[in-house]
Amino acid sequence: MTVPAWLLVLLTILAVFRLTRLVNEDAITAPLRRWLVGYDGELEEGEVGRWGYFITCPWCVSIWVGTVVSVVAVLWGDNRVVLIGLVALAASASTGLIASNLDR
């Protein structure tokens, strides 16, 4: 199955957006963020360590997520399993964006 390059790029962008948001903001990853930020009594409220800063910074996370997702898309973009993953992440990102705009 050959996927047009523009579609693969669009799916990759939306997948990177969704995965970055999952790491930075979603409730399901909040325990991981709290653990990495180090709110265990050692740091003052609002102060974060190196990993805490990394995991709460969308710019920091997106470059690494973007690199991995882009490499996967370029090398295996015609693989059905990869396409299903990209489409699922893109659909999730699109649904979230649409829902947040409808809720306004």
N, C-alpha and C positions, 0 to 999 in steps of 0.2 A: 504494500500500500504506500503510495507516494503522497506525502502531505505538502501542500504549497508552502513555500518558505514564509510568506507573510502570516499564514495561519499558525505555523509553528512558533514564530516570534511572538505573536499575540498570546498564544497559550502559555508560552514561557514567561512573559511579563506578568500575566495574571497569576500564574503559579508562584512566582517569586513574591508578588504582593501578598498572596494568601499565606504562604509559609512564614514570611517576615512578620505578618500580623499575628500569626499563631504564636510565634516565639515572644513577641513584644507585648501583646495586649490581651490575648484571649484568656478567659478564666480557667480553662483546663490546664494551662501551663503556669498558672500563678504560683502553685507550690514550688515548682522548679525555680522560678524567678526569685521567690522569697529566699530559697535556700542559697542560690548563687549570689544574691545581693548581700547576704550575710546579716540579716536582721536576727541575730542570735544574742544580742546584748553587747556585742563587741563594737558595733558601729552606732553612731548617733543617727537619729531619725533623719532621713533624707541623704545621708552619706552612703556612698556605695563603693565597693572595692572595684578592682579591675574587671572581674567577670560580671559583677553587678552592672557596671556601666555598659559593658559590651552587650549584655542581654536586654537591656532596656533602651538601647540606642538603635532606632530603626535603620539609620544609615550604616551603622557597624554591622548589624546582622544581615542586611540586604546584600552587601557586597559578597559575603561568603555564600549565602543562599543562592544568589544570582549566579555565582561562578559554578556551583555544583549543578544547579538546574540547567544552566546553559550548556555545560559539558554533556550532561545526560541527553538533552534535547538534540544537540548536534550529532553526537555519536550514535544514539539509538532512537532518534525521532520517528523512524518508520516502524518501530516495534510497537505492537498493539498494547502491550502492558504499559509501556511508557506513555503512549498516547492516552490510554484510559486514565492514568494518574494525572497527566497534564490537563485533560478535559475536566476531570473531577475537581481539581484545585481551581481551575479557571471558572467553573460553574459556581463553586462555593464563593469565590471572590466576587463574581458578578452579582450573585444573589445577595450577598452581604451589602454591597454598595447600593443596589437597588432598594433593598429593605430599609437601609438607613436613610435614604432620600425620601422614601414614602412615609416614614415615621415622623418626618419634620412637620 
